[in-house]
Amino acid sequence: MALLQHAYGIMTNPSAEWVSVRDDNSSFKQVFLSHVPFLALIPSLASFYGVTQVGWSVGSGDPIKLSIDSAVSLSALTYVALLAGVFILGEFINWMSRTYGVSDSKERRHHAGTALAVCITTPLFLAGIFLLNPSIWLNAVAMIVAGSYAVYLIFEGMPIVMSIDKNRAFMYSSSVITVGLVLMVSAMIGTVLIWGMGIGPIYID
């Protein structure tokens, strides 16, 4: 129930949710483990169903699908990558906090950095439901909308959660976005390397 309330709050009333995040005394483990493992299941399971049961089409051809074994491997790798991505993003937010004048204790900053990472990636996790239909255009639009809202959440939440002025929060948020883009590119490169090792998708004829 707490997870649903958190997701609903960050999507419908982010200003109030950021205040709740700031005042929350949960530990790093509680923040991360109570949300990310469950949210990461959405795109992982949705993509598994989409590529094995629905498939995608190129032009007017028949739907292209992946084998079950191939989809299981790729979905598992996706799940692990999502967990690692949110964790690393949270660590970068925490690491940069001193640079931008966050004066809270180390434990408090650690909580805040992780909470920010969880909150700003929630829209992207939720948009993963569209992978049930692996249409390139549908999912591109969904991810663009979710990504735009995630950027809004960063700029909205940073001064509240980190208790810093808006000028420093703007620079801090811009740095977080840059880190997020670097992580995205790294994930794409890692995918190419994995496929090059022969662990890529296996299509059904």
RORO-644785 format. One record per residue: residue in three letters; x, y, z of N, C-alpha, C in turn. Coordinates in Angstrom, 2 decimals. Layout:
% RORO-644785
   code       nc1       nc2       nc3      cac1      cac2      cac3       cc1       cc2       cc3
    ALA         X         Y         Z         X         Y         Z         X         Y         Z
...
***
This chain:
% RORO-644785
   code       nc1       nc2       nc3      cac1      cac2      cac3       cc1       cc2       cc3
    MET      0.83     -1.21      0.00      0.00      0.00      0.00      0.87      1.26      0.00
    ALA      1.95      1.25      0.80      2.84      2.42      0.85      3.44      2.70     -0.53
    LEU      3.78      1.62     -1.26      4.34      1.79     -2.58      3.35      2.45     -3.52
    LEU      2.08      2.01     -3.48      1.05      2.59     -4.33      0.81      4.05     -3.97
    GLN      0.81      4.36     -2.69      0.61      5.73     -2.27      1.74      6.62     -2.75
    HIS      2.96      6.10     -2.65      4.13      6.87     -3.11      4.05      7.13     -4.61
    ALA      3.78      6.11     -5.40      3.70      6.26     -6.84      2.58      7.21     -7.23
    TYR      1.44      7.07     -6.56      0.30      7.95     -6.85      0.64      9.39     -6.50
    GLY      1.28      9.59     -5.35      1.61     10.94     -4.91      2.59     11.64     -5.83
    ILE      3.62     10.92     -6.26      4.64     11.55     -7.09      4.11     11.86     -8.49
    MET      3.06     11.15     -8.91      2.48     11.38    -10.23      1.36     12.42    -10.21
    THR      0.69     12.59     -9.06     -0.46     13.49     -9.02     -0.23     14.76     -8.22
    ASN      0.57     14.70     -7.18      0.81     15.88     -6.34      2.27     15.89     -5.89
    PRO      3.20     16.13     -6.82      4.62     16.00     -6.50      5.10     16.96     -5.41
    SER      4.56     18.17     -5.36      5.02     19.14     -4.36      4.81     18.60     -2.94
    ALA      3.61     18.08     -2.68      3.32     17.51     -1.36      4.14     16.25     -1.12
    GLU      4.34     15.46     -2.17      5.10     14.22     -2.02      6.56     14.51     -1.70
    TRP      7.13     15.57     -2.30      8.51     15.92     -2.01      8.69     16.30     -0.54
    VAL      7.71     17.02      0.00      7.78     17.39      1.42      7.74     16.13      2.28
    SER      6.89     15.18      1.89      6.81     13.91      2.61      8.13     13.15      2.54
    VAL      8.76     13.17      1.38     10.05     12.50      1.20     11.11     13.16      2.09
    ARG     11.10     14.48      2.12     12.08     15.21      2.93     11.94     14.89      4.41
    ASP     10.69     14.76      4.88     10.43     14.55      6.30     10.47     13.07      6.70
    ASP     10.64     12.19      5.74     10.65     10.75      6.02     11.98     10.38      6.68
    ASN     11.92      9.57      7.70     13.13      9.15      8.41     13.55      7.72      8.07
    SER     13.02      7.19      6.97     13.38      5.83      6.58     14.86      5.76      6.22
    SER     15.44      4.58      6.40     16.84      4.38      6.06     17.00      4.20      4.55
    PHE     18.24      4.23      4.12     18.54      4.00      2.70     17.96      2.68      2.22
    LYS     18.19      1.61      3.01     17.71      0.29      2.61     16.19      0.26      2.51
    GLN     15.52      0.91      3.46     14.06      0.93      3.42     13.55      1.65      2.19
    VAL     14.16      2.77      1.85     13.73      3.54      0.68     13.95      2.75     -0.60
    PHE     15.13      2.16     -0.72     15.47      1.46     -1.96     14.72      0.14     -2.08
    LEU     14.80     -0.70     -1.06     14.25     -2.05     -1.14     12.73     -2.09     -1.13
    SER     12.10     -1.06     -0.59     10.64     -1.06     -0.54     10.00     -0.57     -1.83
    HIS     10.80     -0.06     -2.75     10.24      0.50     -3.98     10.84     -0.07     -5.26
    VAL     12.15      0.05     -5.39     12.79     -0.24     -6.68     12.61     -1.68     -7.15
    PRO     12.80     -2.70     -6.29     12.64     -4.08     -6.79     11.25     -4.35     -7.36
    PHE     10.23     -3.67     -6.85      8.87     -3.88     -7.33      8.59     -3.05     -8.58
    LEU      9.04     -1.79     -8.59      8.84     -0.95     -9.76      9.58     -1.50    -10.97
    ALA     10.77     -2.05    -10.76     11.56     -2.58    -11.86     10.91     -3.80    -12.51
    LEU      9.98     -4.44    -11.80      9.27     -5.58    -12.38      8.34     -5.15    -13.51
    ILE      7.85     -3.92    -13.46      6.87     -3.47    -14.46      7.45     -3.55    -15.88
    PRO      8.54     -2.83    -16.18      9.08     -2.93    -17.54      9.64     -4.31    -17.87
    SER     10.19     -5.00    -16.87     10.80     -6.31    -17.13      9.75     -7.34    -17.53
    LEU      8.67     -7.43    -16.76      7.62     -8.40    -17.07      6.80     -7.99    -18.29
    ALA      6.54     -6.68    -18.42      5.77     -6.21    -19.56      6.51     -6.48    -20.86
    SER      7.83     -6.23    -20.86      8.60     -6.47    -22.08      8.66     -7.96    -22.40
    PHE      8.76     -8.80    -21.36      8.78    -10.24    -21.59      7.49    -10.69    -22.28
    TYR      6.37    -10.23    -21.78      5.09    -10.59    -22.40      5.00    -10.03    -23.82
    GLY      5.41     -8.78    -23.98      5.28     -8.14    -25.28      6.08     -8.82    -26.38
    VAL      7.33     -9.17    -26.08      8.18     -9.73    -27.14      7.94    -11.21    -27.38
    THR      7.27    -11.89    -26.42      7.02    -13.33    -26.61      5.59    -13.62    -27.05
    GLN      4.63    -12.78    -26.65      3.23    -13.07    -26.95      2.62    -12.15    -28.00
    VAL      3.07    -10.92    -28.07      2.51     -9.94    -29.02      3.43     -9.77    -30.22
    GLY      4.68     -9.45    -29.95      5.64     -9.22    -31.03      5.50     -7.85    -31.64
    TRP      6.41     -7.52    -32.52      6.35     -6.24    -33.21      6.49     -6.49    -34.70
    SER      5.97     -5.55    -35.48      5.96     -5.72    -36.93      6.84     -4.68    -37.61
    VAL      7.44     -5.09    -38.70      8.21     -4.19    -39.55      7.49     -4.11    -40.88
    GLY      6.92     -2.95    -41.17      6.13     -2.81    -42.38      4.84     -3.63    -42.27
    SER      4.56     -4.39    -43.32      3.34     -5.21    -43.34      3.63     -6.68    -43.04
    GLY      4.82     -6.96    -42.54      5.21     -8.34    -42.28      4.54     -8.91    -41.04
    ASP      4.73    -10.20    -40.84      4.18    -10.87    -39.66      4.90    -10.39    -38.40
    PRO      4.23    -10.45    -37.26      4.86    -10.03    -36.00      6.13    -10.83    -35.71
    ILE      7.14    -10.14    -35.22      8.40    -10.76    -34.85      8.39    -11.00    -33.35
    LYS      8.74    -12.21    -32.93      8.74    -12.55    -31.51     10.08    -13.17    -31.12
    LEU     10.34    -13.15    -29.82     11.55    -13.79    -29.29     11.19    -15.12    -28.65
    SER     12.16    -16.00    -28.61     11.94    -17.27    -27.92     11.81    -17.03    -26.42
    ILE     11.16    -17.93    -25.72     10.96    -17.79    -24.27     12.30    -17.71    -23.54
    ASP     13.23    -18.62    -23.87     14.53    -18.64    -23.19     15.29    -17.33    -23.40
    SER     15.25    -16.84    -24.63     15.94    -15.59    -24.94     15.31    -14.43    -24.18
    ALA     13.99    -14.40    -24.15     13.29    -13.30    -23.48     13.52    -13.34    -21.97
    VAL     13.58    -14.53    -21.40     13.85    -14.65    -19.96     15.21    -14.05    -19.63
    SER     16.22    -14.40    -20.42     17.58    -13.89    -20.17     17.63    -12.37    -20.29
    LEU     17.03    -11.84    -21.35     17.07    -10.40    -21.58     16.25     -9.64    -20.53
    SER     15.12    -10.20    -20.12     14.30     -9.56    -19.09     15.03     -9.55    -17.75
    ALA     15.73    -10.64    -17.45     16.49    -10.71    -16.20     17.63     -9.69    -16.20
    LEU     18.31     -9.57    -17.32     19.38     -8.58    -17.44     18.83     -7.16    -17.32
    THR     17.66     -6.94    -17.92     17.01     -5.63    -17.83     16.68     -5.30    -16.39
    TYR     16.15     -6.28    -15.68     15.77     -6.07    -14.27     16.99     -5.69    -13.43
    VAL     18.07     -6.44    -13.58     19.29     -6.16    -12.82     19.85     -4.79    -13.19
    ALA     19.81     -4.46    -14.47     20.32     -3.17    -14.93     19.51     -2.01    -14.35
    LEU     18.20     -2.18    -14.25     17.35     -1.13    -13.69     17.66     -0.92    -12.21
    LEU     17.81     -2.02    -11.47     18.17     -1.90    -10.06     19.51     -1.18     -9.89
    ALA     20.49     -1.60    -10.68     21.81     -0.99    -10.59     21.77      0.48    -10.99
    GLY     20.99      0.80    -12.03     20.92      2.17    -12.50     20.38      3.13    -11.45
    VAL     19.30      2.74    -10.77     18.72      3.60     -9.74     19.68      3.73     -8.57
    PHE     20.32      2.63     -8.18     21.28      2.67     -7.08     22.43      3.61     -7.39
    ILE     23.00      3.48     -8.58     24.15      4.32     -8.97     23.74      5.78     -9.06
    LEU     22.55      6.05     -9.61     22.07      7.43     -9.70     21.93      8.03     -8.30
    GLY     21.37      7.26     -7.37     21.24      7.73     -6.00     22.58      8.02     -5.36
    GLU     23.57      7.17     -5.63     24.90      7.37     -5.07     25.55      8.63     -5.64
    PHE     25.33      8.89     -6.93     25.88     10.11     -7.52     25.22     11.35     -6.92
    ILE     23.90     11.29     -6.72     23.20     12.42     -6.11     23.77     12.69     -4.72
    ASN     24.00     11.63     -3.96     24.56     11.77     -2.62     25.99     12.30     -2.68
    TRP     26.78     11.77     -3.60     28.18     12.18     -3.72     28.30     13.66     -4.08
    MET     27.39     14.16     -4.92     27.46     15.56     -5.36     26.86     16.53     -4.35
    SER     26.21     16.03     -3.31     25.49     16.91     -2.39     26.41     17.91     -1.68
    ARG     27.61     17.47     -1.31     28.55     18.38     -0.65     28.94     19.53     -1.58
    THR     29.10     19.21     -2.85     29.51     20.23     -3.83     28.50     21.36     -3.90
    TYR     27.22     21.02     -3.73     26.16     22.03     -3.86     25.64     22.52     -2.52
    GLY     26.42     22.31     -1.47     26.13     22.94     -0.19     25.04     22.31      0.64
    VAL     24.78     21.03      0.45     23.80     20.35      1.30     24.45     20.09      2.65
    SER     23.83     20.59      3.70     24.47     20.56      5.02     23.97     19.45      5.94
    ASP     23.08     18.58      5.45     22.57     17.50      6.29     23.66     16.49      6.62
    SER     23.38     15.62      7.58     24.32     14.57      7.95     24.51     13.60      6.79
    LYS     25.57     12.82      6.86     25.85     11.85      5.80     24.70     10.87      5.63
    GLU     24.16     10.38      6.75     23.06      9.43      6.68     21.83     10.08      6.05
    ARG     21.56     11.31      6.44     20.40     12.02      5.90     20.56     12.29      4.41
    ARG     21.78     12.66      3.98     22.03     12.92      2.56     21.91     11.63      1.77
    HIS     22.37     10.53      2.36     22.28      9.23      1.69     20.81      8.87      1.44
    HIS     19.97      9.09      2.44     18.54      8.83      2.30     17.96      9.72      1.22
    ALA     18.29     11.02      1.26     17.72     11.98      0.32     18.12     11.67     -1.11
    GLY     19.40     11.32     -1.32     19.86     11.01     -2.66     19.15      9.80     -3.25
    THR     19.01      8.76     -2.42     18.32      7.56     -2.88     16.84      7.84     -3.14
    ALA     16.20      8.60     -2.23     14.79      8.93     -2.40     14.55      9.73     -3.68
    LEU     15.44     10.66     -3.97     15.33     11.43     -5.21     15.44     10.52     -6.43
    ALA     16.42      9.62     -6.41     16.61      8.71     -7.53     15.37      7.83     -7.75
    VAL     14.79      7.35     -6.65     13.59      6.50     -6.74     12.43      7.30     -7.31
    CYS     12.23      8.50     -6.79     11.09      9.31     -7.20     11.16      9.74     -8.67
    ILE     12.33     10.20     -9.10     12.42     10.72    -10.46     12.41      9.61    -11.51
    THR     12.69      8.38    -11.10     12.62      7.28    -12.07     11.26      6.57    -12.05
    THR     10.41      6.90    -11.09      9.09      6.27    -11.01      8.28      6.42    -12.29
    PRO      8.20      7.62    -12.91      7.44      7.74    -14.16      7.97      6.82    -15.27
    LEU      9.28      6.64    -15.32      9.87      5.79    -16.35      9.52      4.32    -16.11
    PHE      9.53      3.92    -14.84      9.13      2.55    -14.50      7.66      2.32    -14.87
    LEU      6.80      3.27    -14.51      5.38      3.12    -14.78      5.09      3.10    -16.29
    ALA      5.85      3.88    -17.05      5.68      3.91    -18.50      6.06      2.57    -19.13
    GLY      6.79      1.76    -18.38      7.18      0.44    -18.88      6.00     -0.45    -19.16
    ILE      4.81     -0.13    -18.64      3.63     -0.95    -18.90      3.29     -0.97    -20.38
    PHE      3.69      0.07    -21.11      3.41      0.13    -22.54      4.20     -0.90    -23.33
    LEU      5.22     -1.50    -22.69      6.00     -2.54    -23.36      5.19     -3.81    -23.56
    LEU      3.99     -3.88    -22.98      3.10     -5.00    -23.26      2.79     -5.06    -24.75
    ASN      2.82     -3.90    -25.39      2.70     -3.81    -26.85      3.99     -3.20    -27.37
    PRO      4.94     -4.02    -27.81      6.27     -3.51    -28.16      6.32     -2.74    -29.48
    SER      5.43     -1.78    -29.61      5.45     -0.89    -30.78      6.51      0.18    -30.55
    ILE      7.37      0.36    -31.52      8.47      1.32    -31.36      7.93      2.72    -31.12
    TRP      6.95      3.14    -31.92      6.43      4.50    -31.81      5.67      4.71    -30.52
    LEU      4.84      3.74    -30.14      4.09      3.85    -28.89      5.03      4.00    -27.70
    ASN      6.05      3.16    -27.63      6.95      3.19    -26.50      7.88      4.40    -26.54
    ALA      8.22      4.86    -27.73      9.04      6.07    -27.84      8.28      7.28    -27.28
    VAL      7.01      7.40    -27.65      6.19      8.51    -27.14      6.02      8.40    -25.62
    ALA      5.75      7.18    -25.14      5.56      6.97    -23.70      6.82      7.34    -22.93
    MET      7.99      6.95    -23.43      9.23      7.24    -22.73      9.60      8.72    -22.79
    ILE      9.26      9.38    -23.90      9.52     10.82    -24.01      8.68     11.58    -22.99
    VAL      7.40     11.21    -22.91      6.51     11.87    -21.94      6.99     11.59    -20.51
    ALA      7.30     10.32    -20.21      7.77      9.96    -18.87      9.10     10.64    -18.54
    GLY     10.00     10.69    -19.52     11.29     11.34    -19.31     11.15     12.83    -19.06
    SER     10.23     13.47    -19.78      9.99     14.90    -19.58      9.45     15.17    -18.18
    TYR      8.56     14.29    -17.72      8.01     14.47    -16.38      9.08     14.20    -15.32
    ALA      9.96     13.25    -15.59     11.06     12.97    -14.67     11.98     14.19    -14.52
    VAL     12.25     14.87    -15.63     13.08     16.08    -15.58     12.38     17.15    -14.75
    TYR     11.06     17.29    -14.94     10.29     18.25    -14.14     10.39     17.91    -12.65
    LEU     10.29     16.62    -12.33     10.37     16.20    -10.94     11.72     16.54    -10.31
    ILE     12.79     16.40    -11.09     14.12     16.73    -10.57     14.19     18.19    -10.15
    PHE     13.78     19.07    -11.06     13.87     20.51    -10.77     12.88     20.91     -9.67
    GLU     11.74     20.24     -9.60     10.75     20.53     -8.58     11.20     20.04     -7.20
    GLY     11.77     18.84     -7.16     12.07     18.22     -5.89     13.40     18.56     -5.27
    MET     14.38     18.91     -6.09     15.73     19.13     -5.56     15.80     20.17     -4.45
    PRO     15.24     21.38     -4.64     15.35     22.37     -3.55     14.58     21.98     -2.30
    ILE     13.50     21.19     -2.46     12.69     20.80     -1.31     13.38     19.71     -0.50
    VAL     13.79     18.64     -1.20     14.37     17.49     -0.50     15.75     17.82      0.06
    MET     16.55     18.55     -0.69     17.90     18.85     -0.25     18.01     20.13      0.57
    SER     16.90     20.87      0.70     16.86     22.10      1.50     17.94     23.10      1.10
    ILE     17.99     23.37     -0.20     18.93     24.36     -0.72     18.17     25.37     -1.57
    ASP     18.80     26.53     -1.84     18.12     27.56     -2.62     17.97     27.13     -4.08
    LYS     17.11     27.82     -4.79     16.74     27.41     -6.15     17.90     27.51     -7.14
    ASN     18.79     28.47     -6.94     19.92     28.61     -7.86     20.85     27.40     -7.79
    ARG     21.20     27.01     -6.57     22.05     25.82     -6.40     21.30     24.56     -6.83
    ALA     20.00     24.53     -6.54     19.20     23.36     -6.91     19.14     23.20     -8.43
    PHE     19.10     24.32     -9.16     19.07     24.25    -10.62     20.35     23.62    -11.16
    MET     21.50     24.05    -10.64     22.77     23.50    -11.08     22.90     22.04    -10.68
    TYR     22.46     21.73     -9.48     22.50     20.36     -8.96     21.63     19.46     -9.84
    SER     20.42     19.92    -10.15     19.50     19.14    -10.98     20.07     18.91    -12.37
    SER     20.70     19.94    -12.92     21.31     19.80    -14.25     22.41     18.74    -14.24
    SER     23.18     18.70    -13.16     24.23     17.69    -13.04     23.63     16.29    -12.94
    VAL     22.52     16.16    -12.21     21.86     14.87    -12.08     21.35     14.38    -13.43
    ILE     20.79     15.30    -14.21     20.30     14.94    -15.55     21.45     14.46    -16.42
    THR     22.59     15.14    -16.32     23.77     14.73    -17.09     24.21     13.32    -16.71
    VAL     24.23     13.04    -15.41     24.60     11.70    -14.94     23.61     10.67    -15.46
    GLY     22.32     11.01    -15.44     21.30     10.10    -15.95     21.51      9.77    -17.41
    LEU     21.86     10.78    -18.20     22.12     10.55    -19.63     23.35      9.68    -19.84
    VAL     24.38      9.90    -19.02     25.59      9.08    -19.12     25.26      7.62    -18.78
    LEU     24.45      7.41    -17.75     24.05      6.05    -17.39     23.26      5.39    -18.52
    MET     22.40      6.17    -19.17     21.61      5.63    -20.28     22.50      5.19    -21.43
    VAL     23.47      6.05    -21.78     24.40      5.71    -22.87     25.24      4.49    -22.48
    SER     25.66      4.43    -21.23     26.45      3.28    -20.76     25.65      1.99    -20.87
    ALA     24.36      2.08    -20.53     23.50      0.89    -20.63     23.37      0.44    -22.08
    MET     23.26      1.39    -23.00     23.15      1.05    -24.42     24.43      0.39    -24.92
    ILE     25.58      0.93    -24.50     26.86      0.34    -24.89     27.00     -1.06    -24.31
    GLY     26.58     -1.21    -23.04     26.63     -2.53    -22.41     25.76     -3.54    -23.14
    THR     24.60     -3.10    -23.62     23.72     -3.99    -24.37     24.38     -4.47    -25.65
    VAL     25.02     -3.54    -26.35     25.72     -3.91    -27.59     26.83     -4.91    -27.31
    LEU     27.58     -4.70    -26.22     28.66     -5.62    -25.87     28.12     -7.00    -25.53
    ILE     27.01     -7.04    -24.79     26.41     -8.32    -24.41     25.94     -9.08    -25.65
    TRP     25.30     -8.35    -26.57     24.84     -8.99    -27.80     26.03     -9.50    -28.61
    GLY     27.14     -8.73    -28.57     28.32     -9.15    -29.29     28.95    -10.39    -28.72
    MET     28.66    -10.70    -27.45     29.17    -11.91    -26.81     28.27    -13.11    -27.08
    GLY     27.24    -12.90    -27.87     26.36    -14.01    -28.21     25.19    -14.22    -27.27
    ILE     24.90    -13.22    -26.42     23.80    -13.36    -25.48     22.59    -12.54    -25.97
    GLY     22.60    -12.21    -27.23     21.54    -11.38    -27.79     20.24    -12.15    -28.00
    PRO     19.26    -11.47    -28.58     17.93    -12.09    -28.76     17.93    -13.22    -29.77
    ILE     17.07    -14.19    -29.53     16.86    -15.30    -30.46     15.43    -15.22    -30.96
    TYR     15.27    -15.04    -32.25     13.95    -14.83    -32.83     13.28    -16.16    -33.18
    ILE     11.94    -16.13    -33.14     11.15    -17.29    -33.55     10.85    -17.16    -35.02
    ASP     11.13    -18.21    -35.77     10.88    -18.17    -37.21      9.37    -18.23    -37.48
***
